[in-house]
Amino acid sequence: MIIYNVTVNVENDVREEWLSWMKAVHIPDVMATGYFTENKICKVLVDEEQGTTYSIQYTCSDLEKLKEYQKLQSPRLQKEVNDKFAGKFVAFRTLLEIV
């Protein structure tokens, strides 16, 4: 099993709107692609000078499926987030293998 982890630091002035949109729109859209079996969104518990950091984790059955998602679905979905919250967040992605 693979976890596709997206760590996002979002500016506090849009945090509540971003979090609501992620839960109501973006995460359901990602799950609707059929590549992932489960998801969770976690708040990273650190003291930060700016913004709030979240970890969104999507579980995928294998690396090949994840690579297909990244090629066929991810660019469109990432563009939607960028269009809606341009300049208000930074994100990086990591892959984790459940051992």
Helices and strands as residue ranges (DSSP letters): E 2-10, G 12-14, H 15-21, I 22-26, H 27-32, E 38-43, E 52-60, H 63-72, H 74-84, E 89-97
